[in-house]
């Protein structure tokens, strides 16, 4: 995992369902898992993307004997099939043993671009969708009650300006497009071709939303606005923006965005996946895009939202006590092309297991493993904690580290403890009427296994 508030609940649900089929599931933030790659017993490791930066790690895990699986956590949203397939680094796709798609759209993009890899590519959806359906989504409605008690009635702004207000780029004084070219993309490449208008789209709408919020705040002093910045954004931008506005508050926490969406009176975002989550939670968001550019507007937020083209429309949306009406049958039919497990009776974990069992190479390798975790006992954990602490101090003093990247990683996934996993796991067991005993064990510091007793 990389982004705690976005991924953790979904991975816990995955672990619960897979454990019932006698799998042992290990979950951890990417760096924590990598730290223990030589100690943890062999199995199938699931990468959450296969861009060029992952090639070294894929090859290392493969050399250690792991089966390599992968998905693209961002695969639900892309501008075009050509643009999407460029996200996939060909040597990475060639190196993985099995790849899981969100739906028909990304599946077709991949098999058209990489026909030789077709037999390792499967459509399963994503567990982030499973947990938005009844009864699993009751977890978010319960958490929403706690949020309402603390904050009262509020409008929620979920920001998604990760190119125009990118934390790493701002702190390193770089421009998004320039950073791509510096990274190795050619100025006339498809990546840069889309990056230029996408950056402009975000820059323009970032200024528009800030102007709107300033005006709305002044004219409606009794109406509260809560801003929750995207983890990849430079949060200081929003903190500084809200300092002189008594009814605007910036909240940065580990709670799932879904709980905040349910708790809010109305939601505002711009070209963002939170619109999709809102739709599935029966909360239609405002998709704010005063500056428009069809080339860089994602399909699902446009389908599943109230599309806002000017500030008057947004004021009307916020003041309207009724829910925004949407042609649900039409939207659902199109959404199924992007989300394979869209319907209530579909489960991405079931599709995952079916995919593994239908791939003879992966299935036979996976069921042949008989290794054990090394140095995973209580005393070993103490020594590893001491080792990691000494290493942290050493690196801080004697090595040159990317401080911006360290801060960003902590923002996305600071830590995880057993109680968090246990609480979510028990909630999902309750909603699904599961009585089997599921064991949670700390394998290594910040690395947990979940399996049936």
C-alpha positions as CSV (number, residue, x, y, z in Angstrom):
1,X,0.0,0.0,0.0
2,X,1.0,3.6,-0.6
3,X,-2.0,5.8,0.4
4,X,-3.4,4.7,3.8
5,X,-6.8,6.6,3.7
6,X,-7.5,5.4,0.2
7,X,-6.3,1.8,0.3
8,X,-6.3,0.3,3.9
9,X,-10.0,-0.5,4.3
10,X,-10.1,-2.1,0.8
11,X,-7.0,-4.3,1.6
12,X,-8.4,-5.4,4.9
13,X,-11.6,-6.5,3.2
14,X,-9.5,-8.3,0.6
15,X,-7.6,-10.1,3.4
16,X,-10.8,-11.1,5.1
17,X,-12.4,-12.6,1.9
18,X,-9.2,-14.3,0.7
19,X,-8.5,-15.7,4.2
20,X,-11.8,-17.6,4.0
21,X,-10.4,-19.3,0.9
22,X,-7.3,-20.4,3.0
23,X,-4.9,-17.7,1.8
24,X,-2.5,-16.0,4.2
25,X,-2.5,-12.3,3.4
26,X,0.3,-9.9,4.4
27,X,-0.4,-6.2,4.2
28,X,2.1,-3.3,4.7
29,X,3.2,0.0,3.3
30,X,5.6,-0.5,0.3
31,X,8.8,0.5,2.2
32,X,8.0,-1.8,5.1
33,X,7.4,-4.8,2.9
34,X,10.6,-4.1,1.0
35,X,12.6,-3.9,4.2
36,X,11.7,-7.5,5.0
37,X,11.9,-9.0,1.5
38,X,14.7,-11.4,2.4
39,X,12.9,-12.6,5.6
40,X,9.3,-13.0,4.7
41,X,8.1,-16.3,3.3
42,X,7.5,-16.5,-0.4
43,X,4.2,-16.0,-2.1
44,X,2.6,-13.7,-4.6
45,X,3.4,-10.0,-4.1
46,X,0.9,-7.5,-5.6
47,X,2.5,-4.3,-6.9
48,X,0.1,-1.4,-7.0
49,X,1.5,0.0,-10.3
50,X,4.1,-0.9,-12.8
51,X,5.7,2.3,-14.0
52,X,9.4,2.4,-14.8
53,X,10.3,3.0,-11.1
54,X,9.1,-0.4,-10.2
55,X,11.3,-2.4,-12.6
56,X,14.2,-2.8,-10.2
57,X,12.0,-4.0,-7.3
58,X,10.0,-6.4,-9.6
59,X,13.3,-8.0,-10.7
60,X,14.6,-8.2,-7.2
61,X,11.5,-9.9,-5.8
62,X,11.4,-12.2,-8.8
63,X,15.1,-13.2,-8.1
64,X,14.1,-13.9,-4.5
65,X,11.5,-16.4,-5.7
66,X,8.2,-14.5,-5.4
67,X,5.4,-14.7,-7.9
68,X,4.8,-11.2,-9.2
69,X,1.3,-9.8,-9.5
70,X,0.3,-6.2,-10.2
71,X,-2.6,-3.9,-10.7
72,X,-2.8,-0.2,-11.5
73,X,-4.4,1.6,-8.5
74,X,-5.2,4.5,-10.9
75,X,-6.5,2.3,-13.7
76,X,-10.1,3.4,-13.3
77,X,-9.4,6.9,-14.6
78,X,-7.5,7.9,-17.7
79,X,-7.8,10.3,-20.6
80,X,-7.5,7.8,-23.5
81,X,-6.5,4.2,-24.1
82,X,-3.3,5.4,-25.7
83,X,-2.5,7.6,-22.8
84,X,-3.3,4.8,-20.3
85,X,-1.1,2.2,-22.0
86,X,1.9,4.6,-21.8
87,X,1.7,4.4,-18.0
88,X,2.6,0.8,-18.2
89,X,6.4,0.3,-18.6
90,X,6.7,-2.6,-21.1
91,X,9.6,-4.4,-19.3
92,X,7.6,-4.3,-16.1
93,X,4.6,-5.9,-17.8
94,X,6.8,-8.5,-19.4
95,X,8.3,-9.3,-15.9
96,X,5.1,-9.7,-13.9
97,X,3.4,-13.1,-13.9
98,X,-0.2,-11.8,-13.7
99,X,-1.8,-8.4,-14.0
100,X,-5.3,-7.3,-12.8
101,X,-7.4,-4.7,-14.5
102,X,-10.2,-2.5,-13.2
103,X,-12.5,-3.2,-16.2
104,X,-13.1,-3.5,-19.9
105,X,-11.6,-0.1,-20.8
106,X,-8.2,-0.6,-19.3
107,X,-8.2,-4.2,-20.3
108,X,-8.7,-3.3,-24.0
109,X,-6.1,-0.6,-23.8
110,X,-3.5,-3.1,-22.5
111,X,-4.2,-6.1,-24.8
112,X,-4.3,-3.8,-27.9
113,X,-0.9,-2.3,-27.0
114,X,0.6,-5.5,-25.6
115,X,-1.1,-8.4,-27.4
116,X,1.8,-10.8,-26.5
117,X,0.9,-10.3,-22.8
118,X,-2.8,-11.0,-23.1
119,X,-2.8,-14.3,-21.3
120,X,-1.5,-12.8,-18.1
121,X,-4.1,-9.9,-18.0
122,X,-7.4,-10.3,-16.1
123,X,-10.4,-8.2,-15.3
124,X,-11.3,-8.2,-11.6
125,X,-12.3,-4.7,-10.6
126,X,-11.0,-3.4,-7.3
127,X,-11.8,-3.9,-3.6
128,X,-12.1,-0.1,-3.2
129,X,-15.5,-0.6,-5.0
130,X,-16.6,-3.6,-3.0
131,X,-16.5,-1.7,0.3
132,X,-18.7,1.1,-1.1
133,X,-21.6,-1.3,-1.5
134,X,-24.1,-2.4,1.1
135,X,-23.7,-3.8,3.7
136,X,-19.9,-3.0,3.8
137,X,-20.4,0.7,3.4
138,X,-22.2,0.9,6.8
139,X,-18.8,1.3,8.3
140,X,-18.6,4.7,6.7
141,X,-22.0,5.8,7.8
142,X,-21.1,5.0,11.4
143,X,-17.8,7.0,11.1
144,X,-19.8,9.8,9.5
145,X,-21.9,10.1,12.7
146,X,-18.7,10.7,14.7
147,X,-17.6,13.3,12.2
148,X,-20.9,15.2,12.3
149,X,-20.9,15.3,16.1
150,X,-17.5,16.9,16.1
151,X,-17.9,19.3,13.1
152,X,-21.6,19.8,12.8
153,X,-23.1,20.6,9.3
154,X,-20.5,21.4,6.6
155,X,-19.8,21.5,2.9
156,X,-16.8,19.3,2.0
157,X,-14.2,20.3,-0.6
158,X,-12.0,17.3,-1.7
159,X,-9.1,18.8,-3.6
160,X,-7.4,17.1,-6.5
161,X,-4.8,19.5,-7.8
162,X,-1.9,17.1,-7.7
163,X,-0.1,18.6,-10.7
164,X,-0.7,22.3,-10.0
165,X,-0.2,22.0,-6.2
166,X,2.1,19.1,-6.0
167,X,4.0,18.9,-2.8
168,X,7.2,17.4,-4.1
169,X,7.3,19.7,-7.2
170,X,6.6,22.9,-5.1
171,X,9.2,22.0,-2.5
172,X,11.8,21.1,-5.2
173,X,10.8,24.2,-7.2
174,X,9.8,22.3,-10.3
175,X,7.0,22.5,-12.8
176,X,5.0,19.3,-13.6
177,X,5.7,19.3,-17.4
178,X,9.3,20.3,-16.9
179,X,9.8,17.5,-14.4
180,X,8.5,14.9,-16.9
181,X,11.0,16.1,-19.5
182,X,13.7,16.1,-17.0
183,X,12.7,12.6,-16.0
184,X,13.2,11.4,-19.6
185,X,9.9,11.9,-21.5
186,X,10.4,13.6,-24.8
187,X,8.6,17.0,-25.3
188,X,6.5,15.5,-28.1
189,X,5.6,12.3,-26.2
190,X,2.0,11.4,-25.5
191,X,2.7,11.8,-21.7
192,X,3.8,15.4,-22.2
193,X,1.1,16.0,-24.8
194,X,-1.6,15.4,-22.1
195,X,0.5,16.8,-19.3
196,X,0.4,20.4,-20.7
197,X,-3.4,20.8,-20.9
198,X,-3.9,18.8,-17.7
199,X,-1.6,21.2,-15.8
200,X,-3.4,24.2,-17.2
201,X,-6.8,22.7,-16.3
202,X,-5.7,22.2,-12.7
203,X,-4.0,25.6,-12.4
204,X,-7.1,27.5,-13.8
205,X,-9.6,25.6,-11.7
206,X,-7.5,25.8,-8.6
207,X,-7.6,29.6,-8.8
208,X,-11.3,29.5,-9.6
209,X,-12.2,27.4,-6.6
210,X,-10.1,29.5,-4.2
211,X,-11.8,32.7,-5.5
212,X,-15.2,31.0,-5.1
213,X,-14.5,29.8,-1.6
214,X,-13.3,33.3,-0.5
215,X,-16.4,34.9,-1.8
216,X,-18.8,32.2,-0.4
217,X,-17.1,32.4,2.9
218,X,-17.5,36.2,3.2
219,X,-21.1,36.1,2.0
220,X,-22.1,33.0,4.1
221,X,-20.3,33.4,7.5
222,X,-22.6,30.9,9.2
223,X,-21.9,28.1,6.7
224,X,-18.9,25.9,7.4
225,X,-16.6,24.6,4.7
226,X,-14.1,21.9,5.3
227,X,-11.2,21.3,2.9
228,X,-9.4,18.0,2.8
229,X,-6.3,18.2,0.6
230,X,-5.2,15.3,-1.5
231,X,-2.3,13.5,0.2
232,X,-0.1,14.4,-2.8
233,X,-0.8,18.1,-2.6
234,X,1.1,20.8,-0.8
235,X,-1.2,21.2,2.1
236,X,0.4,24.5,3.2
237,X,-1.3,26.1,0.2
238,X,-4.7,25.4,1.7
239,X,-3.7,26.0,5.3
240,X,-2.4,29.5,4.4
241,X,-5.5,30.1,2.2
242,X,-7.9,29.4,5.1
243,X,-6.0,31.3,7.9
244,X,-8.1,34.5,7.6
245,X,-11.4,32.7,7.0
246,X,-13.3,31.8,10.2
247,X,-15.7,29.4,8.6
248,X,-13.2,27.5,6.5
249,X,-11.2,24.7,8.1
250,X,-8.5,22.4,6.6
251,X,-8.6,18.8,8.0
252,X,-5.8,16.4,7.4
253,X,-6.3,13.0,9.1
254,X,-6.2,9.3,8.5
255,X,-9.9,8.8,8.1
256,X,-11.2,7.4,4.8
257,X,-12.5,10.1,2.5
258,X,-15.7,8.0,2.2
259,X,-16.6,8.7,5.8
260,X,-16.2,12.4,5.1
261,X,-18.3,12.3,2.0
262,X,-21.2,10.6,3.9
263,X,-20.9,13.1,6.7
264,X,-21.0,16.2,4.5
265,X,-24.1,18.1,3.5
266,X,-22.7,18.6,0.0
267,X,-19.4,17.8,-1.7
268,X,-17.3,19.7,-4.1
269,X,-14.4,18.3,-6.1
270,X,-12.8,18.8,-9.5
271,X,-12.1,15.9,-11.9
272,X,-11.7,13.6,-9.0
273,X,-12.3,10.0,-8.0
274,X,-14.1,11.1,-4.9
275,X,-17.1,11.9,-7.3
276,X,-17.2,8.2,-8.1
277,X,-17.1,7.2,-4.4
278,X,-19.8,9.8,-3.7
279,X,-22.0,8.4,-6.4
280,X,-21.7,4.9,-5.1
281,X,-22.5,6.2,-1.6
282,X,-25.6,8.0,-2.9
283,X,-24.0,11.4,-2.5
284,X,-23.8,13.3,-5.8
285,X,-20.8,15.7,-5.8
286,X,-20.3,18.9,-7.6
287,X,-17.7,18.4,-10.3
288,X,-16.3,22.0,-10.4
289,X,-14.7,22.9,-13.7
290,X,-15.1,26.5,-14.7
291,X,-12.1,26.1,-17.0
292,X,-12.9,23.1,-19.3
293,X,-10.9,20.9,-21.6
294,X,-12.4,17.7,-22.8
295,X,-9.1,16.1,-23.5
296,X,-8.1,16.0,-19.8
297,X,-11.5,15.5,-18.1
298,X,-12.0,12.0,-16.7
299,X,-15.1,10.2,-17.9
300,X,-16.5,8.9,-14.6
301,X,-16.5,12.1,-12.6
302,X,-18.4,13.8,-15.4
303,X,-20.9,10.9,-15.6
304,X,-21.5,10.6,-11.8
305,X,-21.6,14.2,-10.7
306,X,-23.4,17.5,-11.0
307,X,-21.1,19.3,-13.5
308,X,-20.5,22.9,-12.5
309,X,-19.4,25.4,-15.1
310,X,-19.7,28.7,-13.1
311,X,-19.9,30.0,-9.6
312,X,-23.7,30.7,-9.8
313,X,-24.3,27.1,-10.6
314,X,-22.2,26.0,-7.6
315,X,-24.2,28.3,-5.3
316,X,-27.4,26.9,-6.5
317,X,-26.1,23.4,-6.0
318,X,-25.0,24.2,-2.4
319,X,-28.3,25.9,-1.5
320,X,-30.6,23.3,-3.1
321,X,-32.0,21.1,-0.3
322,X,-32.9,18.4,-2.7
323,X,-30.5,15.8,-4.1
324,X,-29.2,16.3,-7.7
325,X,-31.1,14.0,-10.1
326,X,-29.0,11.8,-12.4
327,X,-30.0,9.1,-15.0
328,X,-28.8,6.2,-12.9
329,X,-29.5,3.5,-15.5
330,X,-27.5,5.3,-18.2
331,X,-24.6,6.1,-15.8
332,X,-24.5,2.5,-14.4
333,X,-24.3,1.0,-17.9
334,X,-21.3,3.1,-18.8
335,X,-19.6,2.7,-15.4
336,X,-19.6,-1.1,-15.8
337,X,-17.1,-0.7,-18.7
338,X,-14.6,0.9,-16.3
339,X,-15.5,-1.1,-13.1
340,X,-15.7,-4.9,-13.5
341,X,-17.2,-5.5,-10.1
342,X,-19.6,-2.6,-10.3
343,X,-22.8,-4.5,-9.4
344,X,-23.9,-5.5,-5.9
345,X,-23.4,-9.2,-6.3
346,X,-19.9,-9.0,-7.8
347,X,-16.8,-9.2,-5.7
348,X,-13.3,-8.4,-6.9
349,X,-11.7,-10.8,-4.4
350,X,-13.7,-13.7,-5.9
351,X,-12.5,-12.6,-9.4
352,X,-8.9,-12.4,-8.1
353,X,-8.9,-15.9,-6.8
354,X,-10.6,-17.2,-10.0
355,X,-7.9,-15.5,-12.0
356,X,-5.1,-17.1,-10.0
357,X,-6.7,-20.5,-10.3
358,X,-7.2,-20.2,-14.1
359,X,-3.5,-19.3,-14.6
360,X,-1.7,-22.6,-14.3
361,X,1.8,-21.1,-13.9
362,X,0.7,-18.8,-11.1
363,X,-1.5,-21.4,-9.4
364,X,1.2,-24.1,-9.5
365,X,3.9,-21.8,-8.2
366,X,1.8,-20.4,-5.5
367,X,0.6,-23.7,-4.1
368,X,4.2,-25.1,-4.2
369,X,5.6,-22.7,-1.7
370,X,6.5,-24.1,1.7
371,X,9.0,-21.6,3.2
372,X,8.5,-19.9,6.5
373,X,9.0,-16.3,7.8
374,X,12.5,-15.7,9.2
375,X,13.1,-13.8,12.4
376,X,9.4,-13.0,12.9
377,X,9.1,-13.7,16.6
378,X,8.5,-11.3,19.5
379,X,12.2,-10.9,20.3
380,X,13.2,-10.6,16.7
381,X,10.6,-7.8,16.4
382,X,12.3,-5.9,19.2
383,X,15.7,-6.2,17.6
384,X,14.3,-5.2,14.2
385,X,12.7,-2.1,15.7
386,X,16.1,-1.1,17.3
387,X,17.8,-1.8,14.0
388,X,15.4,0.4,12.0
389,X,15.8,3.2,14.5
390,X,19.6,3.1,14.3
391,X,19.4,3.0,10.5
392,X,17.0,6.0,10.5
393,X,19.4,8.0,12.7
394,X,22.4,6.9,10.6
395,X,20.8,7.9,7.3
396,X,19.6,11.2,8.7
397,X,23.1,12.2,9.8
398,X,25.4,10.5,7.3
399,X,23.5,10.1,4.0
400,X,21.9,12.4,1.6
401,X,18.2,11.8,1.6
402,X,15.3,13.3,-0.4
403,X,13.6,15.1,2.5
404,X,10.6,16.1,0.4
405,X,10.0,12.4,-0.6
406,X,10.3,11.4,3.1
407,X,7.7,13.9,4.1
408,X,5.4,12.9,1.3
409,X,5.6,9.2,2.2
410,X,4.8,10.0,5.8
411,X,1.7,12.0,4.7
412,X,0.5,9.2,2.6
413,X,1.2,6.3,5.0
414,X,2.6,7.3,8.4
415,X,2.0,4.0,10.3
416,X,-0.5,1.2,10.9
417,X,-1.2,-0.7,14.0
418,X,-3.0,-4.0,14.8
419,X,-6.0,-2.3,16.4
420,X,-6.8,-0.4,13.2
421,X,-6.8,-3.7,11.2
422,X,-8.8,-5.5,13.9
423,X,-11.5,-2.8,14.1
424,X,-12.1,-2.8,10.4
425,X,-11.9,-6.5,10.1
426,X,-14.5,-7.1,12.8
427,X,-16.8,-4.5,11.3
428,X,-16.7,-6.3,7.9
429,X,-17.2,-9.7,9.6
430,X,-20.2,-8.4,11.3
431,X,-21.8,-6.9,8.2
432,X,-21.2,-10.1,6.2
433,X,-22.3,-12.4,9.1
434,X,-18.9,-14.2,9.1
435,X,-18.3,-16.3,12.2
436,X,-14.9,-17.9,11.4
437,X,-12.0,-16.8,13.6
438,X,-9.5,-14.7,11.7
439,X,-6.1,-14.2,13.2
440,X,-4.1,-11.0,12.9
441,X,-0.3,-11.3,13.5
442,X,2.5,-8.8,13.5
443,X,5.0,-10.6,11.2
444,X,7.5,-7.7,11.3
445,X,7.3,-4.1,12.5
446,X,4.4,-2.5,10.5
447,X,3.9,-5.7,8.6
448,X,0.8,-7.8,9.4
449,X,-0.6,-11.2,8.3
450,X,-4.3,-12.0,8.2
451,X,-5.4,-15.6,8.0
452,X,-8.1,-18.0,9.2
453,X,-7.3,-19.8,12.5
